[in-house]
Amino acid sequence: MDFNKLDLTKLDLTNRRGIITGGGQGIGRALALEFGRRGGHLLLIGRQQATLTETARLVASEGGTTEIMVEDLTRAGAIQRIAERVASWNTVDLLVNNAGNVRAGRLELTSDLDVHSMIDLNLTAPILLTKALLPALRESGKARGSILLNVASGIALVGMPFYAVYAATKSGIAQFGEALRRELIGTGVHVATVYPGATDTAMMTSQNAGDELGWGRRPLEDVITDLIAALEAGEHEINTAPKGRREMQQLNITDPLAVDAALAPGLEALELAVRDHRSI
Ligand SMILES: NC(=O)c1ccc[n+]([C@@H]2O[C@H](COP(=O)([O-])OP(=O)(O)OC[C@H]3O[C@@H](n4cnc5c(N)ncnc54)[C@H](OP(=O)(O)O)[C@@H]3O)[C@@H](O)[C@H]2O)c1
């Protein structure tokens, strides 16, 4: 059976249409440039018109085409409005669930509002958006192959202290992708999940953990290069973490309490370094 009608090795998106949430900056903008350069017509979604417009300009300078939609994905009716917006498209070939936010710190010091905000944006919105667009992705999958790319986090593979809620949302979206990938076997919808480690974007500006705590950040360009190469290689589980973190991820499978022991001496320093980390 042909599981993968889209020739990912070329990732040729000519006459293809896709949606990128959080396309105004960071990982979403970088992916818009990559997919736009490959010929895709993209709908960029986010709350800030200015950053979306700038991404659209950058994609156009690479020869790609976009439309933008100013929308808060967590607002009532947002998913419906997005579905209506693309209803006139003759195809939906790509959905990138990228928009996300974070609030770090001790659980008991995290406001209920921030808890809901992370769950609403990082988990509920991508699930509902995927559900709404799945019939179109299936159609495209059947005809020519389509892609669903969910942006999780390395935290889905190693639950980090002071990131309990964020970790819950990111492991949630990762398992959502794994289950859906199996549900969609043979449909031509390529479901992929990316697990970025700490990546140098605006999301990380209020976080002060560095190499000394094992939180060295990778440049955005390097992460995107790895991600696109993995997608072109047909991978479903895309891990862009650096070597040290991968070793910890391995250890977390075989001996999770050894990870606890490794993290314990640095707990106090980590709490201090991440206590202001907030992108909500
Ligand atoms: N950077 C890292 O170290 C890292 C590591 C692992 C995983 N990730 C994940 O990668 C994804 C992108 O992160 P990033 O580093 O590029 O972060 P970022 O620079 O903070 O970008 C987040 C994007 O999400 C959009 N967004 C935020 N709230 C939204 C809302 N309510 N409705 C619609 N759009 C919203 C933002 O646009 P507006 O402000 O215009 O709404 C922005 O474009 C996230 O899911 C994040 O969790 C990042």
Ligand as a Chemical Component Dictionary entry (heavy atoms), coordinates in Angstrom:
data_LIG
# 
_chem_comp.id                   LIG 
_chem_comp.type                 NON-POLYMER 
_chem_comp.pdbx_formal_charge   0 
_chem_comp.three_letter_code    LIG 
# 
loop_
_chem_comp_atom.comp_id 
_chem_comp_atom.atom_id 
_chem_comp_atom.alt_atom_id 
_chem_comp_atom.type_symbol 
_chem_comp_atom.charge 
_chem_comp_atom.model_Cartn_x 
_chem_comp_atom.model_Cartn_y 
_chem_comp_atom.model_Cartn_z 
_chem_comp_atom.pdbx_ordinal 
LIG N1  N1  N 0  11.816 28.214 21.492 1  
LIG C1  C1  C 0  11.978 27.069 22.134 2  
LIG O1  O1  O 0  12.971 26.852 22.871 3  
LIG C2  C2  C 0  10.963 25.960 21.959 4  
LIG C3  C3  C 0  11.320 24.687 22.412 5  
LIG C4  C4  C 0  10.404 23.656 22.275 6  
LIG C5  C5  C 0  9.169  23.877 21.697 7  
LIG N2  N2  N 1  8.852  25.136 21.263 8  
LIG C6  C6  C 0  7.523  25.320 20.683 9  
LIG O2  O2  O 0  7.646  25.861 19.385 10 
LIG C7  C7  C 0  6.481  26.616 19.061 11 
LIG C8  C8  C 0  6.900  27.978 18.555 12 
LIG O3  O3  O 0  7.668  28.579 19.564 13 
LIG P1  P1  P 0  8.630  29.828 19.329 14 
LIG O4  O4  O 0  9.859  29.549 20.077 15 
LIG O5  O5  O -1 8.685  30.188 17.892 16 
LIG O6  O6  O 0  7.790  30.902 20.178 17 
LIG P2  P2  P 0  7.414  32.426 19.955 18 
LIG O7  O7  O 0  8.533  33.144 19.286 19 
LIG O8  O8  O 0  6.943  32.897 21.283 20 
LIG O9  O9  O 0  6.190  32.336 18.938 21 
LIG C9  C9  C 0  4.940  31.895 19.342 22 
LIG C10 C10 C 0  3.957  32.130 18.225 23 
LIG O10 O10 O 0  2.667  31.721 18.675 24 
LIG C11 C11 C 0  1.735  32.755 18.384 25 
LIG N3  N3  N 0  0.684  32.789 19.393 26 
LIG C12 C12 C 0  0.845  32.929 20.734 27 
LIG N4  N4  N 0  -0.352 32.955 21.340 28 
LIG C13 C13 C 0  -1.283 32.825 20.368 29 
LIG C14 C14 C 0  -2.697 32.790 20.361 30 
LIG N5  N5  N 0  -3.405 32.859 21.495 31 
LIG N6  N6  N 0  -3.344 32.664 19.188 32 
LIG C15 C15 C 0  -2.639 32.594 18.026 33 
LIG N7  N7  N 0  -1.305 32.606 17.968 34 
LIG C16 C16 C 0  -0.632 32.725 19.123 35 
LIG C17 C17 C 0  2.553  34.018 18.404 36 
LIG O11 O11 O 0  1.989  35.020 17.587 37 
LIG P3  P3  P 0  1.112  36.258 18.176 38 
LIG O12 O12 O 0  1.885  36.812 19.336 39 
LIG O13 O13 O 0  0.992  37.149 17.020 40 
LIG O14 O14 O 0  -0.189 35.661 18.569 41 
LIG C18 C18 C 0  3.876  33.571 17.820 42 
LIG O15 O15 O 0  3.874  33.671 16.426 43 
LIG C19 C19 C 0  5.646  26.661 20.347 44 
LIG O16 O16 O 0  4.642  25.685 20.296 45 
LIG C20 C20 C 0  6.651  26.298 21.432 46 
LIG O17 O17 O 0  6.037  25.722 22.554 47 
LIG C21 C21 C 0  9.720  26.174 21.377 48 
# 
loop_
_chem_comp_bond.comp_id 
_chem_comp_bond.atom_id_1 
_chem_comp_bond.atom_id_2 
_chem_comp_bond.value_order 
_chem_comp_bond.pdbx_ordinal 
LIG N1  C1  SING 1  
LIG C1  O1  DOUB 2  
LIG C1  C2  SING 3  
LIG C2  C3  SING 4  
LIG C2  C21 DOUB 5  
LIG C3  C4  DOUB 6  
LIG C4  C5  SING 7  
LIG C5  N2  DOUB 8  
LIG N2  C6  SING 9  
LIG N2  C21 SING 10 
LIG C6  O2  SING 11 
LIG C6  C20 SING 12 
LIG O2  C7  SING 13 
LIG C7  C8  SING 14 
LIG C7  C19 SING 15 
LIG C8  O3  SING 16 
LIG O3  P1  SING 17 
LIG P1  O4  DOUB 18 
LIG P1  O5  SING 19 
LIG P1  O6  SING 20 
LIG O6  P2  SING 21 
LIG P2  O7  DOUB 22 
LIG P2  O8  SING 23 
LIG P2  O9  SING 24 
LIG O9  C9  SING 25 
LIG C9  C10 SING 26 
LIG C10 O10 SING 27 
LIG C10 C18 SING 28 
LIG O10 C11 SING 29 
LIG C11 N3  SING 30 
LIG C11 C17 SING 31 
LIG N3  C12 SING 32 
LIG N3  C16 SING 33 
LIG C12 N4  DOUB 34 
LIG N4  C13 SING 35 
LIG C13 C14 SING 36 
LIG C13 C16 DOUB 37 
LIG C14 N5  SING 38 
LIG C14 N6  DOUB 39 
LIG N6  C15 SING 40 
LIG C15 N7  DOUB 41 
LIG N7  C16 SING 42 
LIG C17 O11 SING 43 
LIG C17 C18 SING 44 
LIG O11 P3  SING 45 
LIG P3  O12 DOUB 46 
LIG P3  O13 SING 47 
LIG P3  O14 SING 48 
LIG C18 O15 SING 49 
LIG C19 O16 SING 50 
LIG C19 C20 SING 51 
LIG C20 O17 SING 52 
# 
